[in-house]
Amino acid sequence: MLILRENGRSAFKTPFGEIYSSINDLKNILEKYKSKSHLIISIGDVTTINLQKAWIIPDMAIIDNRIERKESPQEDKIFYDKIQLHTTNPPGIITKELWKTIRKGFNLIKSSGNDVLIVVDGEEDLAVLPCVIMAPHGSVLLYGQPGEGVVLCEVDKFKDKAKQLIDKFEGDLPWKSI
């Protein structure tokens, strides 16, 4: 289990990519990634909902059924008709269970070609780090930057930074052993 140290929290305010004001501003960019068979990963309920409303289904989505710490309204519930995985991850922590579930999700996408929805009991915010570290080459990850928009992260450009940010946590480094 990795626990984010209090003095490491400020490092997460800097986005892992370019911020766009809406999913519509990204639609053409995302269609290029999809056409090249690169994975599109979304983290967060609002980001995933907005992608689905734009008819872009992420290959992997990680949600917690909460928007700004409040339960998502019923009309904003996210459903996938393929593969759903469930895990637990408390706020400010990256559990080994979350790490393993994300790894399993990538393996299922690779082996089956199906989209994967991971539903987190707790909080999914820090799932950005294991996703960036484990995502296949060429993948893009999208997540919300509160009050600013949606971040488009080309994971290949941020793998080293993600590994450095893991050092701001206390505990085991699961990415070295999984």
BAGU-446465 format. One record per residue: residue number from 1; x, z, y of N, C-alpha, C, O, CB in turn. Coordinates in pm, whole numbers. Glycine has a CB too. Example, Ala and Ser with C-alpha at 12.3 -4.5 7.8 and 13.67 -1.06 7.14 Angstrom:
nr|n.xx|n.zz|n.yy|ca.xx|ca.zz|ca.yy|c.xx|c.zz|c.yy|o.xx|o.zz|o.yy|cb.xx|cb.zz|cb.yy
1|1319|780|-569|1230|780|-450|1320|780|-330|1424|846|-332|1131|905|-447
2|1285|708|-225|1367|714|-106|1290|787|3|1341|804|114|1408|572|-60
! end
This chain:
nr|n.xx|n.zz|n.yy|ca.xx|ca.zz|ca.yy|c.xx|c.zz|c.yy|o.xx|o.zz|o.yy|cb.xx|cb.zz|cb.yy
1|84|0|-118|0|0|0|89|0|124|187|73|131|-96|122|0
2|53|-82|220|125|-87|346|36|-30|456|-79|-71|471|168|-233|380
3|90|63|531|16|125|641|84|87|772|204|108|789|10|281|625
4|7|31|864|63|-12|992|102|110|1074|20|198|1103|-39|-100|1069
5|229|114|1112|278|223|1197|219|208|1337|196|97|1384|434|224|1203
6|195|320|1400|138|320|1535|223|239|1632|170|166|1715|122|463|1586
7|356|252|1622|445|181|1715|456|32|1684|521|-42|1758|584|243|1712
8|395|-13|1575|400|-155|1540|276|-233|1579|273|-355|1565|421|-169|1395
9|174|-165|1628|46|-230|1656|54|-335|1768|-15|-436|1762|-57|-126|1693
10|137|-312|1867|145|-405|1980|196|-543|1938|164|-643|2003|236|-348|2089
11|274|-549|1831|328|-678|1785|218|-772|1738|239|-893|1729|429|-656|1671
12|100|-719|1707|-9|-801|1654|-97|-859|1764|-194|-930|1734|-92|-719|1560
13|-65|-830|1888|-143|-886|1999|-103|-1031|2027|-182|-1108|2083|-123|-801|2126
14|19|-1069|1987|66|-1206|2006|13|-1293|1893|36|-1263|1776|222|-1211|2011
15|-59|-1401|1926|-117|-1485|1821|-11|-1561|1741|100|-1586|1789|-214|-1585|1882
16|-47|-1595|1618|38|-1672|1527|13|-1821|1545|11|-1895|1446|12|-1630|1380
17|-5|-1867|1664|-31|-2009|1685|-99|-2031|1818|-97|-1945|1907|-116|-2066|1572
18|-160|-2148|1829|-226|-2187|1953|-370|-2138|1954|-439|-2144|1851|-221|-2340|1972
19|-415|-2091|2069|-553|-2043|2084|-640|-2156|2139|-604|-2224|2235|-559|-1919|2178
20|-754|-2174|2076|-853|-2272|2120|-981|-2196|2158|-1011|-2092|2099|-882|-2380|2008
21|-1053|-2248|2255|-1172|-2176|2301|-1287|-2181|2201|-1373|-2093|2201|-1218|-2233|2433
22|-1289|-2283|2114|-1397|-2291|2015|-1353|-2376|1896|-1253|-2448|1902|-1526|-2350|2079
23|-1430|-2366|1790|-1406|-2448|1670|-1423|-2596|1704|-1351|-2680|1650|-1502|-2407|1555
24|-1517|-2628|1792|-1538|-2769|1829|-1412|-2831|1887|-1388|-2951|1869|-1653|-2781|1930
25|-1330|-2752|1957|-1204|-2804|2012|-1103|-2835|1902|-1006|-2908|1924|-1144|-2702|2111
26|-1127|-2781|1783|-1035|-2798|1670|-1082|-2898|1566|-1006|-2935|1477|-1014|-2667|1603
27|-1204|-2943|1577|-1265|-3023|1470|-1178|-3142|1428|-1157|-3162|1308|-1400|-3073|1515
28|-1130|-3220|1521|-1048|-3337|1487|-917|-3297|1420|-872|-3362|1325|-1018|-3420|1611
29|-857|-3190|1468|-732|-3141|1409|-757|-3098|1264|-679|-3132|1175|-674|-3023|1492
30|-864|-3023|1241|-894|-2974|1106|-928|-3086|1010|-894|-3080|892|-1007|-2875|1111
31|-995|-3189|1059|-1028|-3303|972|-901|-3373|925|-897|-3424|813|-1119|-3403|1046
32|-797|-3376|1008|-669|-3435|966|-606|-3354|855|-553|-3410|759|-573|-3444|1085
33|-612|-3221|866|-557|-3136|760|-635|-3155|631|-576|-3167|524|-559|-2987|802
34|-767|-3157|641|-851|-3173|523|-823|-3308|455|-819|-3315|332|-1000|-3163|561
35|-804|-3413|534|-781|-3545|477|-644|-3554|407|-624|-3641|322|-791|-3652|585
36|-552|-3467|442|-420|-3466|378|-414|-3364|265|-307|-3334|213|-310|-3436|482
37|-529|-3311|228|-540|-3213|119|-463|-3084|145|-419|-3018|50|-491|-3274|-9
38|-446|-3048|271|-388|-2918|305|-501|-2815|309|-615|-2848|342|-311|-2924|441
39|-468|-2691|274|-570|-2588|273|-605|-2542|413|-520|-2531|501|-523|-2470|190
40|-733|-2515|432|-784|-2452|553|-831|-2313|512|-915|-2299|423|-899|-2536|620
41|-776|-2212|578|-804|-2072|547|-865|-2010|671|-815|-2029|782|-674|-1995|501
42|-974|-1935|655|-1031|-1864|770|-1036|-1716|740|-1064|-1674|627|-1173|-1918|804
43|-1008|-1638|842|-1017|-1494|830|-1110|-1444|939|-1092|-1472|1058|-875|-1427|842
44|-1211|-1369|896|-1308|-1313|990|-1443|-1379|979|-1454|-1499|952|-1256|-1326|1132
45|-1546|-1300|999|-1683|-1349|986|-1717|-1453|1092|-1772|-1559|1059|-1780|-1233|996
46|-1685|-1426|1218|-1722|-1519|1325|-1651|-1653|1307|-1713|-1759|1320|-1688|-1459|1463
47|-1523|-1650|1277|-1448|-1774|1256|-1508|-1854|1141|-1528|-1975|1152|-1298|-1744|1229
48|-1536|-1786|1030|-1590|-1855|913|-1730|-1909|941|-1761|-2022|903|-1593|-1760|792
49|-1814|-1829|1006|-1949|-1875|1042|-1940|-1999|1131|-2011|-2097|1108|-2028|-1763|1113
50|-1855|-1995|1232|-1843|-2108|1325|-1788|-2233|1256|-1830|-2344|1288|-1753|-2071|1442
51|-1697|-2216|1161|-1649|-2331|1084|-1763|-2391|1003|-1781|-2513|1001|-1534|-2289|991
52|-1840|-2307|936|-1951|-2357|856|-2056|-2427|942|-2113|-2528|901|-2015|-2244|777
53|-2083|-2373|1059|-2179|-2437|1151|-2130|-2575|1195|-2210|-2662|1227|-2205|-2348|1274
54|-1997|-2593|1198|-1938|-2722|1235|-1919|-2811|1111|-1855|-2916|1120|-1802|-2701|1306
55|-1974|-2771|997|-1965|-2844|871|-1823|-2854|818|-1786|-2951|752|-2022|-2983|889
56|-1745|-2752|846|-1610|-2743|790|-1609|-2620|700|-1624|-2507|747|-1498|-2733|904
57|-1594|-2642|572|-1593|-2532|476|-1448|-2499|443|-1377|-2581|385|-1674|-2568|346
58|-1403|-2380|480|-1264|-2343|450|-1241|-2338|298|-1330|-2303|221|-1229|-2207|513
59|-1120|-2374|258|-1083|-2364|117|-1082|-2217|74|-1120|-2184|-38|-944|-2428|91
60|-1040|-2131|166|-1046|-1987|143|-1096|-1922|270|-1049|-1952|380|-906|-1930|101
61|-1192|-1832|254|-1240|-1753|367|-1234|-1606|326|-1267|-1569|214|-1387|-1794|408
62|-1191|-1523|421|-1183|-1379|396|-1267|-1311|503|-1241|-1325|623|-1034|-1327|397
63|-1368|-1238|458|-1463|-1175|550|-1485|-1029|510|-1447|-988|400|-1598|-1253|552
64|-1547|-953|599|-1585|-816|565|-1732|-787|598|-1776|-672|596|-1494|-716|641
65|-1808|-893|627|-1950|-880|664|-1970|-790|785|-2071|-721|797|-2030|-826|546
66|-1872|-793|874|-1881|-715|996|-1830|-803|1112|-1739|-884|1096|-1797|-582|985
67|-1892|-784|1227|-1849|-853|1349|-1825|-746|1453|-1916|-671|1489|-1956|-960|1398
68|-1701|-739|1500|-1660|-636|1596|-1702|-497|1548|-1761|-419|1622|-1721|-665|1735
69|-1670|-469|1422|-1690|-338|1358|-1837|-303|1329|-1866|-193|1282|-1632|-231|1445
70|-1930|-397|1357|-2071|-375|1328|-2113|-472|1218|-2061|-583|1208|-2160|-393|1456
71|-2209|-429|1135|-2256|-515|1026|-2307|-648|1080|-2377|-652|1182|-2365|-445|944
72|-2272|-756|1011|-2317|-890|1051|-2468|-900|1038|-2525|-851|940|-2249|-999|965
73|-2534|-964|1136|-2679|-985|1123|-2708|-1072|1000|-2623|-1152|960|-2737|-1052|1252
74|-2825|-1058|942|-2861|-1131|820|-2844|-1281|837|-2798|-1349|745|-3005|-1100|780
75|-2879|-1335|954|-2868|-1481|975|-2723|-1528|981|-2696|-1647|973|-2940|-1521|1103
76|-2630|-1434|995|-2488|-1469|999|-2415|-1433|869|-2292|-1433|866|-2421|-1401|1116
77|-2489|-1402|764|-2425|-1373|636|-2363|-1502|582|-2418|-1611|597|-2529|-1313|533
78|-2249|-1489|520|-2175|-1604|469|-2187|-1606|318|-2166|-1504|251|-2024|-1598|513
79|-2222|-1722|265|-2234|-1738|121|-2155|-1861|77|-2157|-1964|144|-2382|-1749|79
80|-2088|-1848|-33|-2020|-1962|-95|-2086|-1986|-230|-2121|-1890|-300|-1864|-1936|-111
81|-2105|-2111|-265|-2169|-2139|-393|-2068|-2156|-506|-2106|-2190|-618|-2255|-2263|-382
82|-1944|-2134|-480|-1841|-2152|-583|-1789|-2017|-629|-1854|-1949|-709|-1725|-2239|-531
83|-1674|-1977|-579|-1608|-1857|-628|-1610|-1749|-520|-1572|-1773|-406|-1464|-1887|-672
84|-1656|-1630|-558|-1651|-1514|-469|-1570|-1404|-538|-1593|-1371|-654|-1795|-1464|-433
85|-1476|-1349|-463|-1397|-1237|-510|-1424|-1119|-418|-1459|-1136|-301|-1244|-1272|-514
86|-1408|-999|-471|-1433|-878|-392|-1311|-788|-401|-1246|-778|-505|-1561|-804|-441
87|-1281|-721|-289|-1168|-629|-285|-1196|-520|-183|-1293|-526|-107|-1037|-703|-252
88|-1110|-421|-182|-1121|-310|-87|-994|-305|-4|-883|-322|-56|-1147|-175|-160
89|-1011|-281|126|-895|-270|214|-934|-191|340|-1007|-244|424|-841|-411|251
90|-887|-68|353|-921|13|471|-857|-44|599|-760|-119|592|-876|158|450
91|-910|-7|717|-851|-51|844|-705|-6|858|-668|105|818|-934|4|961
92|-623|-92|917|-484|-58|945|-394|-57|823|-281|-9|829|-478|75|1010
93|-444|-110|712|-371|-104|585|-378|-241|518|-475|-314|534|-429|6|492
94|-274|-273|442|-279|-387|350|-259|-328|211|-148|-285|176|-169|-498|385
95|-365|-326|132|-355|-270|-3|-297|-373|-99|-303|-493|-75|-493|-223|-52
96|-242|-322|-207|-193|-410|-313|-310|-489|-371|-294|-604|-412|-121|-328|-424
97|-428|-427|-374|-547|-494|-425|-583|-616|-339|-617|-722|-392|-666|-395|-429
98|-576|-601|-206|-601|-715|-118|-499|-825|-145|-534|-942|-158|-597|-672|31
99|-372|-785|-152|-264|-881|-176|-289|-958|-306|-279|-1081|-308|-127|-807|-183
100|-322|-886|-414|-346|-950|-543|-469|-1040|-540|-470|-1146|-603|-362|-845|-653
101|-572|-999|-468|-694|-1080|-459|-668|-1210|-385|-718|-1315|-424|-806|-1001|-390
102|-590|-1204|-278|-555|-1326|-205|-473|-1418|-295|-496|-1539|-298|-476|-1293|-75
103|-376|-1362|-367|-295|-1441|-461|-386|-1507|-565|-371|-1626|-595|-188|-1352|-531
104|-480|-1429|-621|-574|-1483|-719|-657|-1597|-658|-681|-1699|-723|-667|-1371|-773
105|-700|-1579|-532|-776|-1683|-464|-698|-1814|-453|-751|-1921|-482|-817|-1637|-326
106|-572|-1805|-413|-490|-1927|-404|-472|-1991|-541|-476|-2114|-554|-352|-1895|-343
107|-452|-1910|-644|-437|-1964|-779|-565|-2032|-827|-559|-2136|-892|-399|-1853|-877
108|-681|-1973|-795|-808|-2035|-834|-832|-2167|-762|-882|-2263|-821|-923|-1939|-806
109|-796|-2173|-635|-809|-2299|-561|-723|-2406|-626|-766|-2519|-646|-769|-2281|-411
110|-600|-2368|-660|-507|-2463|-721|-556|-2510|-859|-548|-2628|-891|-367|-2400|-734
111|-607|-2416|-940|-645|-2452|-1077|-783|-2517|-1087|-805|-2602|-1174|-643|-2329|-1163
112|-876|-2479|-999|-1013|-2529|-1011|-1053|-2629|-903|-1144|-2709|-922|-1107|-2415|-1009
113|-984|-2622|-789|-1022|-2707|-676|-1143|-2654|-600|-1188|-2716|-504|-1051|-2846|-723
114|-1196|-2539|-642|-1312|-2481|-576|-1272|-2399|-454|-1160|-2349|-444|-1390|-2393|-674
115|-1365|-2385|-361|-1346|-2298|-246|-1362|-2153|-291|-1434|-2124|-386|-1446|-2333|-133
116|-1294|-2063|-221|-1297|-1922|-257|-1336|-1839|-134|-1280|-1856|-25|-1159|-1877|-313
117|-1432|-1750|-155|-1470|-1652|-53|-1426|-1515|-102|-1461|-1474|-213|-1626|-1655|-25
118|-1347|-1445|-20|-1307|-1308|-52|-1383|-1216|42|-1373|-1226|165|-1150|-1289|-37
119|-1461|-1126|-17|-1538|-1030|60|-1466|-895|51|-1446|-842|-58|-1686|-1019|8
120|-1429|-843|166|-1353|-719|173|-1446|-603|207|-1522|-609|304|-1240|-729|277
121|-1439|-500|127|-1507|-375|160|-1405|-296|242|-1309|-243|188|-1555|-295|29
122|-1427|-289|371|-1331|-228|462|-1304|-321|578|-1395|-353|655|-1200|-192|390
123|-1181|-364|590|-1143|-451|703|-1048|-561|657|-956|-537|579|-1077|-368|816
124|-1073|-682|707|-994|-798|665|-891|-843|768|-815|-937|741|-1086|-912|635
125|-885|-780|883|-801|-828|993|-655|-853|953|-598|-957|989|-804|-728|1105
126|-595|-762|881|-453|-774|848|-427|-869|732|-311|-888|694|-397|-638|815
127|-531|-929|676|-514|-1029|569|-438|-1151|618|-390|-1232|538|-650|-1071|514
128|-426|-1165|750|-349|-1276|806|-207|-1277|748|-156|-1382|710|-344|-1267|960
129|-145|-1160|740|-5|-1155|695|13|-1201|551|93|-1291|527|49|-1014|709
130|-58|-1144|453|-39|-1195|318|-79|-1342|303|-18|-1415|224|-117|-1111|220
131|-180|-1385|377|-220|-1526|369|-108|-1617|419|-77|-1718|356|-348|-1551|451
132|-49|-1583|532|59|-1666|586|177|-1669|488|236|-1774|464|106|-1613|725
133|210|-1554|431|324|-1546|340|298|-1623|211|388|-1689|160|356|-1400|307
134|176|-1617|157|147|-1676|27|86|-1816|31|85|-1884|-71|56|-1588|-48
135|37|-1860|145|-33|-1989|151|61|-2104|113|180|-2101|144|-90|-2012|292
136|5|-2205|46|86|-2322|11|135|-2397|134|76|-2389|242|6|-2416|-78
137|244|-2468|116|303|-2551|223|196|-2641|284|116|-2702|214|421|-2637|167
138|197|-2647|417|106|-2735|489|-30|-2675|522|-112|-2740|587|85|-2857|411
139|-54|-2552|479|-184|-2488|505|-197|-2449|651|-99|-2428|722|-202|-2364|415
140|-323|-2439|695|-353|-2385|828|-447|-2268|811|-532|-2266|721|-413|-2493|922
141|-432|-2172|899|-512|-2050|895|-578|-2034|1030|-514|-2055|1133|-426|-1925|858
142|-704|-1997|1031|-777|-1973|1155|-829|-1831|1157|-881|-1781|1057|-892|-2074|1172
143|-817|-1767|1271|-872|-1633|1288|-905|-1612|1435|-850|-1680|1522|-774|-1523|1237
144|-994|-1519|1462|-1036|-1492|1599|-937|-1406|1674|-881|-1311|1619|-1171|-1427|1600
145|-917|-1439|1800|-838|-1357|1891|-939|-1300|1991|-987|-1372|2078|-721|-1440|1964
146|-972|-1171|1979|-1081|-1113|2059|-1070|-1145|2209|-966|-1126|2272|-1084|-962|2039
147|-1181|-1192|2262|-1190|-1221|2404|-1120|-1350|2447|-1123|-1386|2564|-1133|-1109|2481
148|-1056|-1421|2351|-981|-1541|2388|-1025|-1667|2314|-1030|-1774|2375|-836|-1519|2362
149|-1057|-1657|2186|-1097|-1775|2111|-1049|-1767|1967|-1039|-1660|1908|-1043|-1900|2177
150|-1021|-1884|1913|-978|-1893|1773|-833|-1942|1768|-795|-2034|1841|-1071|-1988|1692
151|-754|-1880|1682|-613|-1914|1667|-597|-2011|1551|-650|-1988|1442|-526|-1787|1646
152|-524|-2119|1574|-486|-2213|1469|-341|-2185|1435|-251|-2207|1517|-508|-2363|1513
153|-317|-2137|1315|-183|-2102|1269|-139|-2201|1162|-200|-2210|1055|-179|-1956|1213
154|-33|-2274|1190|29|-2358|1088|125|-2266|1012|230|-2229|1064|104|-2485|1150
155|87|-2230|890|155|-2120|821|304|-2143|802|381|-2047|805|91|-2097|687
156|346|-2266|784|489|-2292|762|574|-2245|880|690|-2208|862|512|-2441|738
157|518|-2247|999|592|-2206|1120|600|-2055|1137|679|-2006|1218|527|-2267|1242
158|517|-1980|1061|508|-1835|1085|539|-1749|963|522|-1627|969|371|-1802|1134
159|586|-1809|854|616|-1730|734|723|-1624|762|708|-1509|721|661|-1821|620
160|830|-1663|831|937|-1566|860|887|-1455|952|920|-1338|932|1057|-1637|924
161|809|-1492|1053|755|-1391|1145|664|-1294|1071|668|-1174|1096|679|-1457|1261
162|582|-1346|980|492|-1258|904|573|-1159|821|537|-1041|813|400|-1342|812
163|680|-1205|760|764|-1115|680|830|-1009|769|848|-895|727|872|-1195|603
164|868|-1048|891|926|-950|985|821|-846|1026|852|-728|1039|982|-1022|1110
165|697|-890|1047|592|-798|1087|557|-700|976|516|-587|1003|468|-875|1128
166|573|-742|853|550|-650|740|642|-529|752|606|-419|708|572|-724|604
167|760|-547|811|854|-435|828|801|-329|925|855|-219|930|988|-487|878
168|696|-360|1000|636|-263|1092|540|-170|1019|478|-83|1080|563|-336|1206
169|528|-189|889|441|-106|807|525|-4|730|645|-23|708|358|-193|710
170|460|103|689|521|199|598|468|172|458|352|134|443|492|347|641
171|551|189|357|505|175|220|575|63|147|673|6|195|358|152|217
172|522|32|27|580|-71|-59|559|-208|1|462|-232|73|519|-66|-199
173|651|-297|-28|639|-436|16|590|-520|-101|671|-572|-177|775|-490|71
174|458|-534|-116|405|-601|-236|445|-747|-248|452|-799|-360|256|-591|-236
175|471|-813|-138|505|-956|-147|637|-978|-217|666|-1090|-261|510|-1019|-7
176|718|-874|-228|846|-889|-299|829|-872|-449|916|-914|-526|947|-788|-247
177|717|-810|-493|700|-783|-635|584|-856|-699|570|-853|-822|683|-638|-655
178|500|-920|-621|382|-987|-679|410|-1134|-694|324|-1209|-740|257|-965|-590
! end
